[in-house]
Amino acid sequence: MIRFENVSVTYEGVPEPALRGVDFTVPEGELVLLAGPSGVGKSTLLGTVSGLVPHFTGGTLSGRVTVAGRDTRTHKPRELSDVVGTVGQDPLAHFVTDTVEEELAYGMESLGLPPAVMRRRVEETLDLLGLAALRDRPLATLSGGQRQRVAIGSVLTPHPSVLVLDEPTSALDPAAAEEVLAVLLRLVHDLGTTVLLAEHRLERVLQYADQVALLPAPGAAPVLGPPAEIMAVSPVFPPVVGLGRLAGWSPLPLTVRDARRRACGLRERLADREPDGAAAGTAPAPPAPRSPSRPPWWRRRGPADAPSPVGAPAEVVGLAVRRGRVQALRHVDLAIAPGETIALMGRNGAGKSTLLSALVGLVEPSAGTVRAGGAVPHRTAPRDLVRRVGLVPQEPRDLLYAETVAAECAAADRDAQAAPGTCRALVSGLLPGIADDTHPRDLSEGQRLTLALAVVLTARPPLLLLDEPTRGLDYAAKARLVAVLKESAAAGHAIVLATHDVELAAELAHRVVLLAEGEVIADGPTAEVVVSSPSFAPQVAKVLAPQPWLTVAQVREALG
């Protein structure tokens, strides 16, 4: 169905090709997972299938890509739209209408399908993706995960024979991600749809893939094969594979079920050991704040005589927020201590982003009180608030406005009154290899998020808020992010992150706060909250239950 013949792509002004020597075939009716570290060209490879590369992005494509017999060099994206449906990393970039139902119908209108067919397919897609209750909602009022489902639905309604998806589950909660993947699997098995998708959260997708196409490094040719064989040599792999590598299992497990069947011996080896804090049934306590004379590595080039404010970073009492007809939050109480890391979790639309917005003053409470850094956020001038609380939003372009990475960093230094080079040092630590003259729009979604994080961290706010901080990040980039956030917490900064990434919460958070319908339904130590939840438990916890292990790193440390 999709044929790559010695495909290479080189963008103007870039000395090295983004892709080189890609030569493989995606058979009809298979789900092929495109894996690899950030920056190896996965999005570029997907773009060649839809014709966006090079017709829209520019650059030079050598070799040949054919989809259902059509050559993408001679067929522009609009001439491939009836056979290829594409969902990118940023759902907002795809929307052209105002409401959910209109967006689902738009692609069919462009193809001139009869109204009766359009109506039936819209209803089917609303049910498939759990969007029926949102059919009349304006797209601007949806959460990030809801937008993602609408974007997927909008390309499903024309019934393409090929689906190309870039990070399709990155903004979805675990249950919603399972629903979307189940829909994709149903399309593959029942309708013979060919699916090519790139995803960093391999723990969600690997078990469904017929084959894995691995891009191991920039410019390297992909390796295509069965998932177990590819995972044995892949530089990126999910926790269940990491556990299998640590235990020496062969073949490597791809699912929690496979791993549980082999884990008896490992459980016996761990029976007389416990991770830190497990004896008391709690996660480790927040670290004592580091002395200002020992700043974390990412701020050692900044001014040493301006320690961050101390005291309770934030307190929320009886908070309620109403957005139009939607009661987004109700009766929320939350106290955040210095050095504490809290993960806000819950299904899409539960109110996580709204709570972060209230803490940073973007929304005004309809009831209750919010204090952050000793101030009332929505009544505090932004220039004063930036030194008390910082937010890295889901959409990093909301923070990025300069023409280059260097200009963005220089502006962040000026706004934070930090020493020149402070922001750039952080970017270099988090995102090696990014040139100063790179335009932020030319970065991948994960790279833009990392740049936005660096901009916010430059001001050293005592309260740091992150909304889905691992979208678009591979496992290595996520590890660097975790290291920076742990350093920040050790320096006394409080961190609140809204995330669907259960592996991140297991590795980083001291507490987990679960939200549902705008209310707090659980608030406690990470080990207690996530292990008791089928949806939010990490893979290692599921494999080694009832023992209280959460991460591969904990198991490795226990085994010495």
C-alpha positions in Angstrom: 0.0 0.0 0.0 2.9 2.4 0.9 6.2 2.0 -0.9 9.4 3.9 0.0 12.1 3.5 -2.7 15.5 4.9 -1.6 13.8 8.1 -0.2 15.9 11.0 1.1 14.8 14.4 2.1 17.0 17.5 2.5 15.6 20.9 3.7 17.0 24.1 2.4 19.8 25.5 4.5 20.4 22.3 6.4 23.6 20.5 5.6 22.5 17.0 6.5 19.5 15.2 5.1 16.5 14.8 7.4 16.0 11.3 5.9 18.4 9.2 4.0 18.0 5.9 2.2 14.5 4.9 3.4 13.5 1.8 1.5 10.7 -0.4 2.8 7.0 -1.3 2.2 4.0 -1.0 4.4 1.6 -3.8 3.4 -2.1 -3.2 3.0 -4.2 -3.7 6.1 -1.3 -3.5 8.7 -0.5 -1.2 11.6 3.1 -0.1 11.4 4.7 1.8 14.3 7.3 4.3 13.4 9.7 4.6 16.4 13.0 6.3 17.2 14.5 9.2 19.2 13.4 12.8 18.7 14.8 14.5 15.7 15.5 11.5 13.5 12.9 12.4 10.9 9.8 10.5 11.9 7.5 13.5 11.1 9.3 14.1 7.8 8.8 10.5 6.8 5.1 10.7 7.6 4.8 13.9 5.6 6.2 12.2 2.5 3.2 9.8 2.5 0.6 12.6 2.5 2.6 14.7 0.0 3.1 17.5 2.5 6.8 16.8 2.1 8.0 18.5 -0.1 4.9 20.2 -1.7 4.1 22.2 1.5 7.3 22.1 3.6 9.7 22.7 0.8 13.0 20.9 0.5 14.2 18.3 -1.9 12.9 14.7 -2.1 14.9 12.1 -3.9 13.7 8.6 -4.5 10.0 7.7 -4.8 7.0 7.3 -2.4 3.9 5.7 -3.8 0.6 5.4 -2.0 -2.1 3.1 -3.5 -0.1 3.4 -6.8 0.1 7.2 -6.7 3.4 8.9 -6.8 3.5 11.7 -4.2 6.0 13.7 -6.2 3.4 14.2 -9.0 0.3 14.1 -6.8 -0.2 17.1 -4.5 -1.8 16.6 -1.0 -5.3 17.5 -2.3 -5.0 14.8 -4.9 -4.2 12.2 -2.3 -6.8 13.3 0.3 -9.3 10.6 -0.8 -6.8 7.8 0.1 -4.6 9.3 2.8 -5.9 10.8 6.1 -3.3 12.7 8.2 -3.4 13.8 11.8 -0.4 15.8 12.9 1.0 16.6 16.4 -1.0 19.9 16.7 -4.8 19.3 16.3 -5.5 23.1 16.2 -3.4 23.4 13.0 -5.9 21.1 11.2 -9.2 22.7 12.3 -11.0 24.8 9.7 -14.5 25.0 11.3 -16.0 26.1 14.6 -17.8 23.1 16.2 -17.1 19.4 16.6 -19.9 18.2 14.2 -18.9 20.7 11.5 -15.3 19.6 11.7 -16.2 15.9 11.3 -18.2 16.8 8.2 -15.8 19.2 6.5 -13.6 16.5 4.8 -16.6 14.8 3.3 -18.0 18.1 2.1 -14.7 18.7 0.3 -15.0 15.4 -1.4 -18.6 16.1 -2.5 -20.2 13.1 -0.6 -24.1 13.0 -0.5 -25.6 14.6 2.7 -27.2 11.2 3.8 -23.8 9.5 3.7 -22.2 12.4 5.6 -24.8 12.3 8.3 -24.4 8.6 8.9 -20.6 8.7 9.0 -20.6 11.7 11.4 -22.9 9.7 13.8 -20.7 6.6 13.5 -17.6 8.6 14.2 -19.1 10.4 17.2 -19.9 7.1 18.7 -16.5 5.4 17.8 -14.5 8.2 19.5 -16.8 9.0 22.4 -17.6 12.5 21.1 -21.4 12.4 21.0 -21.8 14.6 24.1 -19.5 17.2 22.5 -21.1 17.4 19.0 -22.2 21.0 19.4 -19.2 22.3 21.4 -17.0 25.0 19.9 -13.6 23.6 19.2 -12.0 26.4 21.2 -13.6 25.2 24.4 -12.3 21.6 24.2 -9.4 20.2 26.2 -6.3 19.1 24.4 -7.2 15.5 24.5 -10.7 16.2 23.2 -9.2 18.2 20.3 -7.0 15.2 19.5 -10.0 12.9 19.2 -11.8 15.4 17.0 -8.8 15.7 14.8 -8.6 11.9 14.4 -12.4 11.7 13.7 -12.2 14.4 11.0 -9.9 12.2 8.9 -11.8 9.0 9.7 -15.1 10.2 8.2 -14.0 10.2 4.5 -13.0 6.6 5.0 -9.4 6.8 3.7 -7.5 3.6 2.9 -4.4 4.9 4.6 -4.1 6.7 7.9 -1.0 8.6 8.9 -0.8 9.7 12.5 1.9 11.7 14.4 1.7 11.2 18.2 -2.0 10.3 18.1 -2.3 9.5 21.8 0.1 12.2 23.2 -2.7 14.4 24.6 -5.1 11.6 25.7 -5.7 10.1 29.1 -5.0 6.3 29.3 -8.6 5.2 28.9 -9.2 7.6 25.9 -5.9 6.4 24.3 -7.1 2.8 24.6 -10.4 3.7 22.9 -8.6 5.5 20.0 -6.2 2.6 19.5 -9.0 0.1 19.7 -10.7 2.1 16.9 -7.6 2.1 14.8 -7.2 -1.7 15.4 -10.8 -2.2 14.3 -10.2 -0.3 11.1 -7.1 -2.4 10.4 -8.7 -5.7 11.1 -12.2 -5.2 9.9 -11.8 -2.7 7.0 -8.3 -3.4 5.9 -7.1 0.2 6.5 -3.4 0.7 6.5 -2.1 2.7 9.5 1.3 4.2 9.8 1.8 6.1 13.1 4.7 7.6 15.0 4.5 7.5 18.8 6.9 8.2 21.6 4.7 6.5 24.3 5.5 3.0 23.1 4.0 1.4 26.1 0.6 2.4 24.7 1.0 1.3 21.1 3.6 -1.5 20.8 1.3 -4.4 21.6 -1.0 -3.4 18.7 1.7 -3.1 16.0 2.1 -5.7 13.3 5.6 -4.3 12.5 7.9 -1.6 13.8 9.9 0.7 11.6 12.9 2.0 13.7 14.8 5.1 12.8 17.7 4.6 15.1 19.6 7.9 14.5 19.5 11.0 12.3 20.3 10.1 8.7 20.3 6.4 9.4 18.2 4.0 7.3 15.2 2.5 9.1 15.0 -1.1 10.3 11.7 -2.8 9.7 10.7 -6.0 11.5 8.5 -7.7 14.2 8.1 -5.7 17.4 10.1 -8.1 19.6 13.1 -8.2 17.3 13.2 -4.5 16.9 12.9 -3.8 20.6 15.9 -6.0 21.2 18.1 -3.4 19.4 16.1 -0.2 19.8 17.5 2.8 21.7 13.9 3.6 22.7 11.7 1.1 24.5 8.8 1.1 26.9 9.2 0.2 30.7 8.0 -3.4 30.2 10.8 -4.0 27.7 13.3 -2.3 30.0 12.2 -4.7 32.8 12.6 -7.6 30.4 16.1 -6.5 29.5 17.0 -6.1 33.2 15.7 -9.5 34.1 17.3 -11.2 31.0 14.0 -12.5 29.5 14.1 -13.7 25.9 12.1 -13.1 23.8 11.4 -9.7 25.3 7.8 -9.1 26.6 5.7 -6.6 24.7 2.7 -6.5 27.0 2.0 -6.5 30.7 0.4 -9.9 30.4 3.5 -11.4 28.8 5.7 -9.9 31.5 3.5 -11.1 34.4 3.8 -14.6 33.1 7.5 -14.5 33.4 7.9 -12.4 36.5 7.6 -15.1 39.3 11.3 -15.4 39.7 11.8 -11.6 39.7 9.1 -11.2 42.3 10.9 -13.8 44.5 14.2 -11.9 44.2 12.4 -8.7 45.2 10.3 -10.2 48.0 12.5 -9.1 50.9 13.2 -5.7 49.4 11.2 -2.5 49.3 11.5 0.8 47.4 12.1 4.0 49.4 9.0 4.9 51.4 7.1 1.7 50.7 7.4 0.4 54.2 5.2 3.2 55.4 2.9 2.9 52.3 3.9 6.4 51.1 6.1 7.9 48.4 9.4 9.6 49.5 9.0 12.9 51.2 9.8 16.0 49.3 13.5 16.8 49.6 14.7 19.5 51.9 15.3 22.7 49.9 18.9 23.1 48.9 20.8 26.1 50.2 20.8 29.1 47.7 24.6 28.7 47.7 24.2 25.4 45.8 21.9 26.1 42.9 21.0 23.3 40.5 23.1 23.0 37.3 20.6 24.7 35.1 20.9 28.0 36.9 24.6 28.2 37.9 25.2 30.8 35.3 22.5 33.0 36.7 22.7 35.6 39.5 23.7 33.9 42.8 22.4 36.8 45.0 18.7 36.4 44.1 17.4 33.3 45.9 13.8 32.3 45.1 11.1 33.3 47.5 10.3 30.8 50.3 7.1 29.8 52.1 4.0 28.0 50.9 4.2 28.3 47.1 0.4 27.9 46.7 -2.9 27.2 48.5 -6.3 26.6 47.0 -9.4 26.7 49.2 -12.9 25.9 48.0 -12.1 26.8 44.4 -14.8 26.8 41.8 -14.4 27.9 38.1 -17.1 28.2 35.6 -16.4 28.5 31.8 -19.6 29.5 30.0 -22.1 26.7 30.6 -19.4 24.3 31.9 -18.6 24.0 35.6 -14.9 23.3 35.1 -13.9 23.1 38.8 -15.9 22.7 42.0 -14.9 22.6 45.7 -11.2 22.1 45.1 -8.8 22.3 48.1 -5.1 21.9 47.5 -2.0 22.9 49.5 1.4 22.8 47.8 4.6 22.7 49.9 8.1 23.9 48.9 10.1 21.1 47.2 6.9 19.1 46.5 6.1 17.6 43.1 2.4 16.9 42.5 0.9 15.2 39.4 -2.6 16.2 38.5 -4.3 13.3 36.7 -7.7 12.3 35.4 -9.6 11.9 32.1 -9.6 14.5 29.4 -11.8 17.5 30.5 -11.6 16.7 34.2 -10.3 20.2 35.0 -6.5 19.8 35.2 -5.6 22.6 32.8 -8.3 24.9 34.4 -6.7 24.4 37.8 -3.3 25.3 36.4 -4.8 28.3 34.7 -6.3 29.4 38.1 -2.9 29.1 39.8 -1.3 31.3 37.2 -4.1 33.9 37.0 -5.5 33.1 33.5 -9.0 32.4 34.9 -10.8 34.1 37.7 -12.4 31.9 40.4 -16.2 32.0 40.6 -15.9 30.9 44.2 -13.1 30.2 46.7 -9.6 31.6 46.9 -6.3 31.0 45.2 -2.9 32.2 46.4 0.4 31.5 44.7 3.7 32.8 45.9 2.0 35.0 48.4 -0.2 36.7 45.8 -3.6 36.4 44.3 -2.8 35.4 40.8 -5.6 37.0 38.8 -5.1 40.3 40.6 -1.3 40.4 40.2 0.5 42.2 37.3 2.2 39.7 35.0 5.6 41.2 35.5 5.3 40.5 39.2 3.6 37.2 38.8 6.3 35.7 36.6 8.7 35.6 39.6 6.2 33.8 41.7 4.6 31.2 39.4 5.5 30.0 35.9 3.3 28.0 33.5 4.5 25.8 30.5 1.2 25.4 28.6 0.1 22.6 26.3 0.6 24.8 23.3 4.2 26.2 23.6 3.6 28.7 20.8 1.6 30.7 23.3 5.0 31.6 25.0 7.2 31.7 21.9 7.2 34.7 19.7 10.8 35.4 18.6 12.3 34.6 15.3 15.2 32.4 16.6 16.0 30.2 19.6 18.8 32.7 20.5 16.4 35.6 20.5 13.9 33.7 22.5 16.5 32.9 25.1 17.8 36.5 25.2 14.2 37.8 25.8 13.7 35.3 28.6 16.9 36.5 30.3 15.7 40.1 30.0 12.2 39.4 31.3 13.6 37.4 34.3 16.4 39.9 34.9 18.8 36.9 34.8 22.4 36.9 33.6 22.8 36.7 29.8 23.2 33.0 28.8 21.0 31.6 31.6 18.2 30.5 29.4 20.6 29.2 26.6 22.5 27.1 29.1 19.2 25.4 30.1 18.2 24.8 26.5 21.6 23.2 25.8 21.2 20.9 28.7 17.7 19.9 27.8 17.9 20.0 24.1 21.5 19.3 22.8 22.3 20.2 19.2 19.7 22.9 18.6 21.3 25.8 16.7 20.9 29.4 17.9 19.4 30.5 14.5 16.7 27.8 14.4 13.2 29.2 14.2 10.9 27.9 17.0 8.3 26.9 14.3 10.9 24.6 12.8 11.3 22.6 16.0 9.3 19.5 16.7 6.4 19.6 19.1 8.5 18.1 21.9 11.4 20.5 21.2 9.1 23.5 21.3 7.8 22.3 24.7 11.3 22.0 26.0 12.2 25.5 24.8 9.1 26.9 26.5 10.1 25.1 29.7 13.6 26.7 29.5 12.0 30.1 29.1 9.8 29.7 32.2 12.6 28.2 34.3 14.8 31.2 33.6 12.7 33.3 36.0 13.2 30.6 38.8 9.6 30.8 40.0 9.0 29.1 43.4 5.9 27.4 41.8 6.4 25.7 38.4 3.3 24.5 36.5 3.5 22.2 33.5 0.6 21.1 31.3 1.4 17.8 29.5 5.2 18.4 29.6 6.1 15.1 27.9 4.1 15.5 24.7 6.5 14.8 21.8 9.4 13.8 24.1 11.2 10.5 23.6 12.5 8.5 26.6 15.9 10.2 26.6 14.5 13.7 26.5 12.0 12.7 29.2 14.9 11.5 31.4 16.6 14.8 31.0 13.4 16.6 31.9 13.0 14.5 35.0 16.5 15.3 36.1 15.9 19.0 35.7 12.6 18.9 37.6 14.2 16.8 40.4 17.0 19.4 40.7 14.4 22.1 40.8 12.4 20.4 43.5 15.6 19.8 45.5 16.2 23.6 45.3 12.9 24.2 47.0 10.7 24.9 44.0 7.2 23.3 44.0 6.1 21.6 40.8 2.6 20.8 39.7 2.2 19.0 36.4 -1.0 18.0 34.7 -0.2 14.8 32.8 -1.6 11.6 31.3 1.9 10.1 31.4 1.6 7.6 34.2 5.3 6.6 33.8 6.3 10.2 34.4 4.1 10.5 37.5 5.5 7.2 38.9 9.1 8.5 38.5 8.7 12.1 39.6 5.7 12.8 41.7 5.5 12.8 45.5 1.7 13.1 45.4 -1.0 12.3 42.8 -4.2 14.3 42.8 -7.0 12.7 40.7 -9.7 14.9 39.2 -13.1 13.9 37.8 -15.8 16.3 36.6 -13.9 19.2 38.2 -13.7 17.6 41.7 -10.7 16.0 43.6 -11.5 12.4 44.0 -8.2 11.2 45.4 -5.2 13.0 46.9 -2.3 11.0 48.3 1.2 9.5 47.9 2.0 8.4 44.4 2.4 4.7 45.3 -1.0 4.6 47.0 -3.0 6.4 44.3 -1.6 5.0 41.1 -1.2 1.4 42.2 -4.8 1.2 43.2 -6.0 2.6 39.8 -6.2 0.2 36.8 -6.1 3.1 34.4 -3.2 5.1 36.0 -0.9 2.4 37.2 2.5 2.3 35.5 3.6 -0.9 33.6 6.1 -2.0 36.3 3.4 -1.8 39.0 1.0 -3.9 36.9 3.7 -6.5 36.3 5.0 -6.8 39.8 1.7 -6.3 41.7 1.0 -6.7 44.6 4.6 -5.6 45.4 4.9 -1.8 45.5 7.4 -1.2 42.6 6.7 1.6 40.2 9.7 2.0 37.9 12.5 0.0 36.3 15.0 2.3 38.0 13.6 1.2 41.5 14.0 -2.5 40.5 17.5 -2.0 39.1 18.6 -0.3 42.3 17.1 -3.0 44.5 18.8 -5.7 42.5 22.1 -3.9 42.8 
